[in-house]
Amino acid sequence: MPEQFFHSVTLDANRCQGCTHCIQRCPTEAIRVRDGKAYIISNRCIDCGECIRVCPHHAKKPEFDSLDVLNSKKYKVALPAPSLYGQFNHLDDVDILLSGLLKMGFDDVFEVSRAAEIISDATRRLMDQGKLKKPVISSACPTVVRLIRVRFPELLGNLLQLKAPIELAAKMAREEAVKKTGLAPEDIGIIFISPCPAKVTAVKMPLGVYKSSVDAVVAIKDVYTRLLPYMKEVAGSPEPLSASGRMGISWASSGGEASAMLNENYLAADGIENVIEVLEALEDEKFSDLDFIELNSCPGGCVGGVLTVENPYVARTRLKRLRKYLPVSCNRMDDKLSDKINWERSIEYAPVMELADNVSDAMHMLKELERIAATFPGIDCGSCGAPTCRALAEDIVRGKATDSLCIYRLRERMQSLTNELSQLEEKTH
């Protein structure tokens, strides 16, 4: 049965002007421009949001839930991502933000940073026990997990097989809410406040778990405007709600998760191009001496997600100031959580890049692809609607395009035709 796809990154064809900004930035070559409009190859898209970031016409759009979900359940619990804290100027107390969420309409809050500290503690223990394949690659960024799944299958065994903090936070939040209210689990709404569309996809079409514990995902940019006046209202006397420390909040920016390993033998990279460069080096066994690798597809980490409102580097500075006087960590792994943190199923290779199902056909098509690619100029201009000359050659062998899309080949043919007409004219005179 073919895999079903949900995508939080969508295309508004009416806005698309057929430019090539998106195809040049897509890390999985999932976008083509044909007949003056872009289209997304569904099984290749990993919902990184890069096309949203670079589209000058706003034709790429993120999908997420409306704040109307606040009316959908009897008891609503907000899961604020740590990156939310970096959006507000002069925020010196997390309790102000958390109390503001209660005023805004949520019945309770559960910080994702709490779960992040537990995941960090569990990871440290597993690494100390020598139970993980090194270098361990963080699985917290869903875009990175999906990128490895389609482009770097040999590295799947290096992925940290622990749930992302939002999944653990959602599970813990629901259990606490049931105990507190006596309501049935289905009457509790767990709503994640997200910095990026990739986490929407991680909830709607999860990897590593059979079903997400999150009920809805709303955007930081939507929450920001509504939350700000409530934060001002409670600034003088916020409720003591925060239950996480420096380690958990640090997950919001690049290097935060890795530094929580309390081990200097790590690497942290952010930005999709840098992530790919690191993964390619890992495939070549260039980082075999490292213990841990943290990768974030967005620049600066989660603070750079396309659903945020603040410049990621400004947000990082604010977070650094905010966590200055916090305790190092407030949450640790215990026996009660041991059955809640692990993946429920393994993540398998998605062969979306393969040319054919069997090796013989694939080798034949690859040989033809190489032959066709060699006839192109190799300048990867994108004028054909494919990101590279090789990608156009691949489209041709798949029967999705013809070499006439290459303007240089077309120009050569026109020049040849012109020469033939000139020679014919000379003969007739």
MARSE-175477 format. One record per residue: x, y, z of N, C-alpha, C in turn; residue number from 1. Coordinates in steps of 0.05 Angstrom, whole numbers. Layout:
BEGIN
<<X Y Z> <X Y Z> <X Y Z> NUM>
...
This chain:
BEGIN
<<17 -24 0> <0 0 0> <18 25 0> 1>
<<14 43 -19> <31 67 -21> <27 85 4> 2>
<<49 98 12> <48 115 35> <31 140 29> 3>
<<14 147 48> <-2 171 46> <13 195 57> 4>
<<10 218 44> <26 241 51> <8 264 60> 5>
<<16 277 82> <5 302 91> <28 322 89> 6>
<<22 346 79> <43 366 78> <33 393 90> 7>
<<49 403 108> <43 429 120> <53 452 103> 8>
<<69 446 83> <77 466 64> <61 463 38> 9>
<<46 483 31> <29 482 8> <35 504 -12> 10>
<<23 501 -36> <28 520 -58> <2 534 -67> 11>
<<2 560 -68> <-20 575 -79> <-12 582 -108> 12>
<<-23 566 -127> <-15 569 -155> <-23 596 -166> 13>
<<-43 609 -155> <-52 635 -165> <-31 657 -159> 14>
<<-16 653 -138> <5 672 -131> <32 666 -145> 15>
<<36 641 -153> <61 633 -165> <66 648 -191> 16>
<<90 659 -194> <98 673 -218> <118 657 -235> 17>
<<124 633 -226> <141 616 -242> <171 623 -240> 18>
<<179 637 -219> <207 643 -215> <221 618 -205> 19>
<<247 618 -201> <261 594 -194> <273 595 -166> 20>
<<265 614 -149> <276 616 -122> <272 590 -107> 21>
<<248 578 -108> <242 555 -92> <257 530 -101> 22>
<<259 526 -127> <272 501 -137> <302 501 -130> 23>
<<314 525 -128> <342 526 -122> <348 520 -93> 24>
<<328 524 -75> <333 521 -47> <323 495 -36> 25>
<<306 480 -50> <294 456 -39> <316 434 -35> 26>
<<319 424 -11> <340 405 -5> <336 377 -16> 27>
<<312 371 -25> <306 344 -36> <298 346 -65> 28>
<<302 369 -78> <294 373 -106> <265 365 -111> 29>
<<248 374 -93> <220 366 -93> <202 386 -109> 30>
<<214 407 -121> <197 427 -134> <206 430 -164> 31>
<<187 432 -181> <192 438 -209> <175 461 -218> 32>
<<183 475 -239> <167 495 -251> <161 486 -280> 33>
<<135 483 -285> <126 475 -312> <103 492 -320> 34>
<<103 501 -345> <82 518 -356> <78 543 -339> 35>
<<100 554 -329> <100 579 -315> <90 577 -286> 36>
<<87 553 -275> <78 550 -248> <94 528 -234> 37>
<<99 533 -208> <114 512 -192> <94 490 -184> 38>
<<105 467 -180> <89 445 -167> <108 429 -149> 39>
<<97 417 -129> <113 402 -109> <109 372 -113> 40>
<<131 358 -114> <131 329 -116> <126 318 -88> 41>
<<103 308 -83> <94 303 -55> <112 284 -40> 42>
<<120 262 -52> <135 242 -37> <164 251 -31> 43>
<<173 272 -43> <200 282 -38> <200 305 -18> 44>
<<178 319 -14> <177 342 3> <180 334 33> 45>
<<197 347 47> <202 342 76> <191 365 93> 46>
<<176 383 82> <164 405 96> <183 422 112> 47>
<<207 427 101> <227 443 115> <219 473 116> 48>
<<203 482 97> <194 510 96> <213 529 83> 49>
<<235 518 70> <254 536 57> <241 551 34> 50>
<<222 538 20> <209 551 -3> <191 574 7> 51>
<<179 570 31> <164 592 43> <182 616 49> 52>
<<206 609 59> <225 630 67> <234 647 44> 53>
<<238 634 20> <250 649 -2> <231 658 -23> 54>
<<206 649 -23> <187 657 -44> <180 687 -43> 55>
<<187 703 -63> <182 732 -62> <152 738 -67> 56>
<<137 719 -76> <109 724 -82> <90 711 -62> 57>
<<101 699 -41> <85 687 -20> <66 665 -31> 58>
<<76 651 -51> <60 629 -63> <61 604 -46> 59>
<<82 600 -30> <85 577 -13> <74 585 15> 60>
<<56 568 25> <43 575 50> <44 552 70> 61>
<<47 559 96> <47 538 117> <18 532 125> 62>
<<13 507 131> <-13 498 141> <-11 494 171> 63>
<<-29 503 187> <-30 499 215> <-58 504 225> 64>
<<-64 497 250> <-91 500 261> <-97 529 269> 65>
<<-122 536 267> <-131 562 275> <-134 563 306> 66>
<<-132 587 317> <-136 590 346> <-164 583 354> 67>
<<-182 578 335> <-209 570 341> <-209 543 356> 68>
<<-186 528 355> <-185 502 369> <-188 506 399> 69>
<<-185 531 409> <-189 536 437> <-218 531 445> 70>
<<-236 529 426> <-264 524 432> <-272 495 428> 71>
<<-252 478 421> <-259 451 412> <-259 430 434> 72>
<<-247 435 457> <-245 416 478> <-254 428 505> 73>
<<-261 410 524> <-270 420 550> <-247 432 566> 74>
<<-223 421 562> <-200 430 578> <-176 432 559> 75>
<<-165 455 556> <-143 460 537> <-117 465 551> 76>
<<-97 450 542> <-70 453 553> <-51 464 531> 77>
<<-38 486 537> <-19 497 518> <8 485 522> 78>
<<21 477 500> <49 468 500> <66 489 486> 79>
<<76 508 501> <93 529 488> <121 518 482> 80>
<<129 521 457> <156 514 449> <176 534 462> 81>
<<200 525 470> <219 544 482> <225 568 465> 82>
<<222 565 438> <228 587 420> <208 610 423> 83>
<<184 604 434> <164 625 439> <175 646 458> 84>
<<191 638 477> <201 657 498> <219 678 485> 85>
<<232 672 463> <250 691 451> <237 711 433> 86>
<<211 710 431> <196 729 413> <190 755 426> 87>
<<192 757 453> <182 780 467> <205 796 479> 88>
<<204 822 474> <225 840 483> <222 845 513> 89>
<<245 845 527> <247 851 556> <232 830 573> 90>
<<228 806 563> <216 785 580> <237 775 599> 91>
<<233 779 625> <252 770 644> <241 749 663> 92>
<<217 740 658> <204 720 675> <185 703 658> 93>
<<192 677 656> <176 659 639> <147 658 650> 94>
<<143 661 676> <116 660 687> <97 681 676> 95>
<<108 703 667> <91 724 655> <79 713 629> 96>
<<95 699 613> <85 688 588> <65 665 594> 97>
<<72 648 612> <55 625 618> <28 635 630> 98>
<<29 655 647> <4 665 659> <-13 679 638> 99>
<<1 692 619> <-13 704 596> <-28 684 579> 100>
<<-17 660 576> <-31 639 561> <-57 631 575> 101>
<<-56 630 601> <-81 624 616> <-102 646 612> 102>
<<-93 670 613> <-112 692 608> <-123 692 580> 103>
<<-107 682 561> <-114 681 533> <-136 661 527> 104>
<<-140 641 545> <-161 622 540> <-153 593 546> 105>
<<-128 588 551> <-119 560 558> <-126 555 587> 106>
<<-132 530 593> <-138 522 621> <-113 514 636> 107>
<<-92 507 622> <-67 499 635> <-44 501 615> 108>
<<-20 500 625> <4 501 608> <23 479 617> 109>
<<37 469 597> <58 449 603> <81 456 584> 110>
<<103 464 596> <126 473 580> <140 450 565> 111>
<<144 453 540> <159 433 525> <187 431 535> 112>
<<197 453 546> <225 453 557> <227 433 580> 113>
<<205 427 594> <206 407 615> <213 380 604> 114>
<<199 373 582> <204 347 569> <231 346 556> 115>
<<241 369 546> <267 371 534> <289 363 554> 116>
<<285 373 579> <305 366 600> <305 336 606> 117>
<<282 324 605> <280 295 610> <293 280 587> 118>
<<288 288 563> <301 275 540> <331 278 541> 119>
<<341 301 549> <370 306 552> <382 287 573> 120>
<<368 284 596> <378 267 617> <378 238 608> 121>
<<357 229 594> <355 202 584> <377 196 564> 122>
<<383 216 547> <404 213 526> <431 210 540> 123>
<<436 227 560> <462 225 574> <465 197 586> 124>
<<444 186 598> <446 160 611> <451 138 590> 125>
<<437 139 568> <441 119 547> <470 120 535> 126>
<<480 145 532> <507 148 521> <527 138 541> 127>
<<523 143 567> <542 133 588> <542 103 589> 128>
<<519 90 583> <517 61 583> <527 49 557> 129>
<<534 65 538> <545 55 513> <524 41 495> 130>
<<499 49 498> <477 35 484> <470 49 457> 131>
<<484 70 450> <477 85 426> <500 84 406> 132>
<<492 82 380> <512 83 359> <522 111 355> 133>
<<548 115 357> <560 141 355> <570 146 326> 134>
<<570 172 318> <558 194 333> <528 193 333> 135>
<<516 199 356> <487 200 358> <477 225 345> 136>
<<456 222 328> <444 245 314> <417 251 328> 137>
<<414 275 337> <389 283 349> <365 279 330> 138>
<<343 269 341> <319 265 325> <297 286 331> 139>
<<305 308 344> <285 328 353> <274 344 330> 140>
<<290 349 309> <280 365 286> <268 346 266> 141>
<<241 348 262> <228 329 243> <238 331 214> 142>
<<246 355 206> <256 359 179> <282 343 175> 143>
<<299 343 195> <325 329 193> <319 299 192> 144>
<<300 289 208> <293 261 208> <283 252 180> 145>
<<265 269 169> <255 262 142> <276 265 120> 146>
<<294 283 123> <316 286 104> <334 261 105> 147>
<<341 252 128> <357 228 131> <342 204 119> 148>
<<316 203 123> <300 181 114> <300 179 83> 149>
<<301 202 69> <300 200 40> <327 203 26> 150>
<<346 216 39> <372 221 26> <396 207 38> 151>
<<394 201 64> <417 189 78> <409 164 94> 152>
<<399 144 81> <388 121 96> <409 106 112> 153>
<<435 108 104> <456 94 119> <459 106 147> 154>
<<448 130 152> <451 143 178> <427 139 196> 155>
<<407 124 187> <383 119 203> <390 106 230> 156>
<<410 89 230> <418 75 255> <431 94 275> 157>
<<439 117 266> <452 137 285> <432 155 298> 158>
<<407 155 288> <386 172 300> <380 164 328> 159>
<<377 184 345> <369 180 373> <340 170 373> 160>
<<336 146 383> <309 134 381> <292 140 406> 161>
<<292 166 412> <275 176 434> <255 196 422> 162>
<<232 198 433> <211 216 423> <220 245 425> 163>
<<211 261 407> <216 290 408> <203 301 433> 164>
<<214 322 444> <202 334 469> <173 340 467> 165>
<<163 349 443> <134 356 442> <117 331 446> 166>
<<126 308 438> <110 283 442> <110 275 471> 167>
<<133 276 484> <134 269 512> <118 290 528> 168>
<<121 315 522> <106 336 536> <76 332 534> 169>
<<67 325 509> <38 321 505> <28 298 521> 170>
<<43 276 522> <34 253 537> <33 259 567> 171>
<<53 272 577> <54 279 606> <32 300 612> 172>
<<28 319 595> <8 340 600> <-20 328 601> 173>
<<-26 309 584> <-52 297 584> <-57 281 610> 174>
<<-36 266 618> <-39 250 643> <-43 268 667> 175>
<<-28 290 668> <-31 309 690> <-59 322 690> 176>
<<-68 329 666> <-94 342 664> <-117 323 672> 177>
<<-115 297 665> <-135 278 673> <-136 275 703> 178>
<<-113 274 716> <-112 271 745> <-123 297 758> 179>
<<-117 320 747> <-125 345 759> <-155 350 756> 180>
<<-167 342 733> <-195 349 727> <-214 326 730> 181>
<<-205 301 727> <-223 278 727> <-237 274 701> 182>
<<-230 290 681> <-241 287 654> <-230 263 640> 183>
<<-244 254 619> <-234 233 602> <-211 243 585> 184>
<<-192 227 578> <-169 236 562> <-178 250 536> 185>
<<-199 240 523> <-208 252 498> <-221 280 502> 186>
<<-227 287 526> <-237 314 531> <-215 335 536> 187>
<<-191 325 537> <-168 343 541> <-156 350 514> 188>
<<-153 376 508> <-141 385 483> <-112 394 488> 189>
<<-93 380 475> <-65 387 478> <-57 402 453> 190>
<<-50 428 457> <-45 446 434> <-17 456 435> 191>
<<-2 449 415> <27 457 413> <29 484 398> 192>
<<45 502 409> <50 528 397> <77 526 383> 193>
<<76 525 356> <98 516 340> <113 539 326> 194>
<<140 536 323> <155 555 308> <158 548 278> 195>
<<149 524 270> <154 516 243> <133 497 233> 196>
<<128 495 206> <109 477 195> <117 448 197> 197>
<<143 442 198> <152 414 200> <140 400 224> 198>
<<135 414 245> <124 402 269> <94 397 266> 199>
<<81 412 248> <53 406 241> <52 379 227> 200>
<<70 374 208> <72 349 194> <79 326 213> 201>
<<96 332 233> <104 312 252> <81 303 269> 202>
<<61 320 272> <37 313 287> <16 299 269> 203>
<<12 309 246> <-8 297 227> <2 271 215> 204>
<<28 269 210> <39 245 197> <65 237 212> 205>
<<62 227 236> <86 223 254> <104 201 245> 206>
<<130 204 253> <150 183 249> <159 175 277> 207>
<<163 149 281> <173 139 307> <151 133 326> 208>
<<127 143 322> <103 137 338> <80 131 319> 209>
<<61 115 330> <38 108 313> <18 131 311> 210>
<<15 145 332> <-4 168 333> <7 189 351> 211>
<<6 214 342> <16 236 359> <-3 240 383> 212>
<<9 248 405> <-7 256 429> <-16 285 428> 213>
<<-8 299 408> <-16 327 404> <-42 328 388> 214>
<<-61 345 397> <-86 347 384> <-87 369 362> 215>
<<-72 390 366> <-72 412 347> <-46 427 349> 216>
<<-39 440 327> <-14 456 326> <-21 484 316> 217>
<<-15 504 332> <-20 532 324> <7 546 320> 218>
<<7 568 306> <32 582 299> <39 602 320> 219>
<<65 604 325> <74 625 343> <65 653 334> 220>
<<66 657 308> <59 684 298> <30 691 303> 221>
<<12 671 304> <-16 676 311> <-19 681 340> 222>
<<-5 666 357> <-8 669 386> <4 695 395> 223>
<<26 703 382> <41 727 391> <23 752 394> 224>
<<8 758 374> <-8 783 374> <-30 782 395> 225>
<<-41 758 399> <-63 756 419> <-52 755 448> 226>
<<-28 743 450> <-16 739 477> <-5 764 489> 227>
<<6 781 473> <21 805 482> <5 822 502> 228>
<<-20 830 497> <-35 846 516> <-40 832 543> 229>
<<-44 805 542> <-49 790 566> <-23 788 583> 230>
<<-1 787 570> <25 787 585> <29 814 600> 231>
<<21 836 587> <23 862 600> <4 863 624> 232>
<<-19 850 621> <-39 851 643> <-29 836 667> 233>
<<-15 814 664> <-6 797 687> <22 803 696> 234>
<<36 822 683> <64 826 688> <70 832 717> 235>
<<52 845 731> <57 852 759> <55 829 779> 236>
<<38 809 772> <34 787 791> <28 761 776> 237>
<<48 750 762> <43 725 747> <41 701 766> 238>
<<28 680 757> <26 656 773> <53 640 771> 239>
<<61 627 792> <86 611 791> <82 585 776> 240>
<<85 586 750> <78 563 733> <103 549 721> 241>
<<125 563 718> <148 552 704> <160 529 720> 242>
<<167 508 706> <179 484 719> <202 473 702> 243>
<<217 491 689> <240 482 673> <263 502 677> 244>
<<287 493 670> <310 510 674> <325 517 649> 245>
<<350 523 653> <367 533 631> <369 513 608> 246>
<<373 488 616> <377 467 595> <353 465 576> 247>
<<329 464 587> <306 460 571> <300 484 552> 248>
<<303 508 562> <298 532 546> <320 535 525> 249>
<<344 525 530> <366 527 511> <361 511 485> 250>
<<342 491 487> <336 476 463> <325 493 440> 251>
<<316 517 446> <304 535 426> <324 544 405> 252>
<<349 545 412> <369 555 392> <390 534 388> 253>
<<404 536 366> <424 517 358> <446 513 379> 254>
<<452 489 385> <472 482 405> <461 477 432> 255>
<<435 484 437> <423 481 463> <421 452 472> 256>
<<411 435 454> <408 407 461> <435 394 464> 257>
<<454 400 446> <480 388 448> <495 395 473> 258>
<<493 421 482> <507 429 506> <495 416 531> 259>
<<470 407 529> <457 393 552> <468 365 555> 260>
<<484 356 536> <496 330 539> <519 330 560> 261>
<<527 354 567> <550 358 587> <575 343 577> 262>
<<578 345 551> <600 331 537> <609 350 515> 263>
<<634 357 515> <644 376 495> <649 364 468> 264>
<<647 338 466> <653 324 441> <628 322 423> 265>
<<618 346 416> <594 347 399> <597 367 377> 266>
<<578 366 358> <576 385 336> <547 395 334> 267>
<<543 421 330> <516 431 326> <517 448 301> 268>
<<498 443 283> <496 457 258> <467 465 253> 269>
<<463 488 241> <436 497 234> <435 509 206> 270>
<<411 510 194> <408 518 166> <410 493 149> 271>
<<391 490 131> <388 465 116> <413 458 100> 272>
<<426 478 88> <450 473 72> <473 462 90> 273>
<<476 474 114> <497 465 132> <491 437 142> 274>
<<465 432 147> <457 405 156> <464 384 135> 275>
<<459 390 110> <465 371 88> <495 366 86> 276>
<<510 388 89> <540 385 88> <550 367 110> 277>
<<538 370 134> <546 353 157> <539 324 152> 278>
<<515 319 141> <505 292 136> <522 279 114> 279>
<<530 294 94> <547 283 73> <574 275 85> 280>
<<585 292 103> <610 285 116> <607 261 133> 281>
<<585 258 147> <580 235 163> <579 209 146> 282>
<<567 211 123> <566 188 105> <595 180 97> 283>
<<612 200 95> <640 194 88> <657 187 112> 284>
<<644 184 135> <657 177 161> <678 197 170> 285>
<<672 222 165> <691 243 173> <688 252 202> 286>
<<665 246 214> <660 255 242> <657 231 261> 287>
<<670 209 255> <667 185 271> <677 188 299> 288>
<<693 209 305> <704 212 332> <685 229 350> 289>
<<663 239 339> <644 255 355> <625 236 370> 290>
<<614 247 392> <595 231 407> <566 239 400> 291>
<<561 265 395> <534 274 391> <533 296 370> 292>
<<512 295 353> <509 315 332> <480 326 333> 293>
<<478 352 337> <452 365 337> <449 380 311> 294>
<<427 375 297> <422 388 271> <394 401 271> 295>
<<393 426 263> <368 441 261> <366 452 233> 296>
<<344 447 219> <342 456 191> <338 486 189> 297>
<<327 499 210> <323 527 209> <347 543 218> 298>
<<353 566 206> <376 582 215> <374 591 243> 299>
<<394 585 259> <393 593 287> <380 573 305> 300>
<<368 552 293> <353 532 309> <323 538 306> 301>
<<307 528 326> <278 531 324> <270 561 325> 302>
<<286 578 336> <280 607 336> <279 618 307> 303>
<<290 603 288> <290 612 260> <267 600 243> 304>
<<248 587 256> <225 576 241> <209 597 227> 305>
<<196 589 206> <181 609 190> <154 617 203> 306>
<<147 604 225> <122 612 239> <128 630 262> 307>
<<153 639 265> <160 658 286> <157 687 276> 308>
<<161 706 294> <158 734 286> <184 750 289> 309>
<<203 740 305> <227 755 311> <251 744 295> 310>
<<270 761 289> <295 753 277> <308 732 295> 311>
<<317 710 284> <327 688 301> <350 695 318> 312>
<<367 713 309> <391 720 324> <384 740 347> 313>
<<364 756 343> <353 773 364> <340 755 385> 314>
<<325 735 376> <311 717 394> <332 701 411> 315>
<<353 693 399> <374 678 413> <386 696 435> 316>
<<390 721 429> <401 739 449> <382 742 473> 317>
<<356 745 466> <336 747 487> <335 722 505> 318>
<<337 699 493> <337 674 508> <361 672 526> 319>
<<383 681 517> <408 680 533> <405 697 558> 320>
<<392 720 554> <387 738 577> <366 726 596> 321>
<<346 714 585> <324 703 601> <333 680 619> 322>
<<350 663 608> <357 639 623> <381 644 642> 323>
<<391 668 643> <415 674 658> <412 667 688> 324>
<<389 672 699> <385 668 728> <368 643 734> 325>
<<364 626 714> <348 602 718> <366 580 730> 326>
<<354 561 743> <369 537 751> <378 522 727> 327>
<<399 505 730> <409 491 707> <388 473 694> 328>
<<375 457 711> <354 438 702> <335 432 725> 329>
<<310 428 718> <289 422 739> <277 395 735> 330>
<<284 380 714> <271 355 708> <291 333 701> 331>
<<285 309 711> <303 287 706> <287 262 698> 332>
<<300 244 686> <288 218 678> <283 201 703> 333>
<<260 187 704> <255 168 726> <242 143 714> 334>
<<238 123 731> <228 98 722> <199 100 710> 335>
<<184 119 720> <156 122 711> <155 131 681> 336>
<<177 144 672> <178 154 645> <192 135 625> 337>
<<203 114 636> <220 97 618> <204 84 595> 338>
<<178 80 599> <162 68 577> <148 90 560> 339>
<<154 115 565> <141 137 550> <160 151 531> 340>
<<186 147 534> <205 163 518> <215 151 493> 341>
<<214 124 491> <225 111 467> <206 112 443> 342>
<<218 110 419> <202 107 395> <184 83 398> 343>
<<161 84 386> <143 61 385> <148 43 361> 344>
<<161 54 341> <167 39 317> <191 51 304> 345>
<<206 35 289> <230 44 275> <223 61 251> 346>
<<242 77 243> <238 94 219> <253 81 196> 347>
<<239 76 174> <250 62 151> <257 81 128> 348>
<<275 71 112> <284 86 88> <260 90 69> 349>
<<257 114 59> <237 120 39> <251 123 12> 350>
<<249 104 -6> <264 104 -31> <253 122 -53> 351>
<<247 147 -46> <234 165 -65> <254 175 -86> 352>
<<280 172 -81> <300 181 -100> <307 159 -120> 353>
<<299 135 -115> <307 112 -133> <293 115 -160> 354>
<<308 106 -181> <298 109 -208> <278 86 -215> 355>
<<282 63 -203> <265 40 -209> <264 21 -185> 356>
<<245 3 -186> <242 -16 -164> <264 -38 -164> 357>
<<273 -46 -187> <294 -67 -188> <320 -55 -197> 358>
<<341 -68 -189> <369 -58 -194> <375 -56 -223> 359>
<<367 -76 -239> <373 -77 -268> <362 -52 -282> 360>
<<336 -47 -277> <323 -24 -290> <336 2 -280> 361>
<<341 3 -254> <353 28 -242> <380 34 -255> 362>
<<397 13 -259> <423 17 -270> <421 26 -299> 363>
<<402 15 -314> <398 23 -342> <390 52 -343> 364>
<<371 60 -326> <361 87 -325> <383 107 -316> 365>
<<400 98 -297> <422 115 -288> <442 120 -310> 366>
<<448 99 -326> <466 102 -348> <455 122 -368> 367>
<<429 120 -374> <417 139 -392> <416 167 -381> 368>
<<412 169 -355> <412 195 -341> <439 209 -344> 369>
<<460 193 -339> <487 204 -341> <493 213 -370> 370>
<<484 198 -390> <488 205 -418> <474 231 -424> 371>
<<449 234 -416> <434 258 -422> <446 282 -407> 372>
<<453 278 -382> <464 300 -366> <490 311 -379> 373>
<<505 294 -391> <530 302 -403> <526 320 -427> 374>
<<502 319 -439> <497 336 -462> <488 364 -454> 375>
<<482 368 -429> <473 394 -420> <497 411 -411> 376>
<<494 438 -410> <517 455 -404> <528 453 -376> 377>
<<512 443 -357> <521 439 -330> <523 464 -313> 378>
<<508 485 -320> <509 510 -305> <486 512 -285> 379>
<<468 493 -285> <446 492 -265> <431 519 -262> 380>
<<423 530 -285> <410 557 -284> <381 556 -275> 381>
<<368 533 -277> <341 531 -269> <320 540 -289> 382>
<<329 549 -312> <310 560 -332> <292 538 -343> 383>
<<300 513 -341> <284 491 -351> <262 484 -332> 384>
<<263 495 -307> <243 489 -287> <252 467 -267> 385>
<<276 456 -272> <288 437 -254> <311 450 -240> 386>
<<318 441 -215> <339 455 -201> <367 453 -212> 387>
<<373 430 -226> <399 426 -237> <396 412 -264> 388>
<<418 412 -279> <418 398 -305> <414 368 -300> 389>
<<426 358 -279> <423 329 -273> <393 323 -266> 390>
<<381 341 -251> <352 337 -244> <335 336 -269> 391>
<<341 354 -289> <326 353 -314> <330 326 -328> 392>
<<355 317 -328> <361 291 -341> <346 269 -327> 393>
<<344 271 -300> <328 251 -286> <298 252 -293> 394>
<<288 276 -296> <260 279 -304> <255 267 -332> 395>
<<275 270 -349> <273 259 -376> <271 229 -376> 396>
<<290 216 -361> <289 187 -360> <265 176 -346> 397>
<<253 192 -329> <228 184 -315> <204 189 -333> 398>
<<208 202 -356> <186 208 -374> <170 233 -366> 399>
<<182 250 -350> <168 274 -340> <175 299 -354> 400>
<<195 298 -372> <204 322 -386> <218 314 -412> 401>
<<225 334 -428> <240 329 -453> <264 349 -453> 402>
<<284 342 -469> <308 359 -469> <303 387 -482> 403>
<<280 390 -494> <274 416 -506> <269 438 -485> 404>
<<266 429 -460> <263 449 -438> <289 464 -432> 405>
<<311 453 -440> <337 466 -436> <340 488 -457> 406>
<<341 513 -448> <342 535 -467> <368 535 -483> 407>
<<389 524 -472> <415 523 -487> <413 503 -509> 408>
<<401 479 -504> <397 460 -525> <378 470 -546> 409>
<<357 485 -537> <338 496 -556> <352 517 -573> 410>
<<369 533 -561> <383 554 -576> <401 541 -597> 411>
<<415 519 -589> <432 505 -608> <416 495 -632> 412>
<<392 484 -627> <376 474 -648> <366 496 -667> 413>
<<359 519 -654> <349 542 -670> <372 552 -687> 414>
<<396 553 -676> <419 562 -691> <425 543 -714> 415>
<<422 517 -709> <427 497 -730> <406 500 -752> 416>
<<381 505 -744> <360 508 -763> <364 534 -780> 417>
<<373 555 -767> <379 580 -781> <401 575 -802> 418>
<<422 560 -794> <444 554 -812> <434 538 -836> 419>
<<417 519 -831> <406 502 -852> <390 519 -872> 420>
<<374 538 -861> <357 555 -878> <375 573 -895> 421>
<<396 583 -882> <415 600 -897> <428 585 -920> 422>
<<436 561 -914> <449 545 -935> <429 538 -958> 423>
<<404 533 -950> <383 527 -970> <378 551 -988> 424>
<<378 575 -975> <373 600 -990> <396 605 -1010> 425>
<<421 599 -1001> <444 603 -1018> <442 585 -1043> 426>
<<432 561 -1039> <431 541 -1061> <409 550 -1081> 427>
<<388 561 -1071> <366 569 -1089> <373 593 -1105> 428>
<<393 608 -1097> <402 631 -1112> <426 624 -1129> 429>
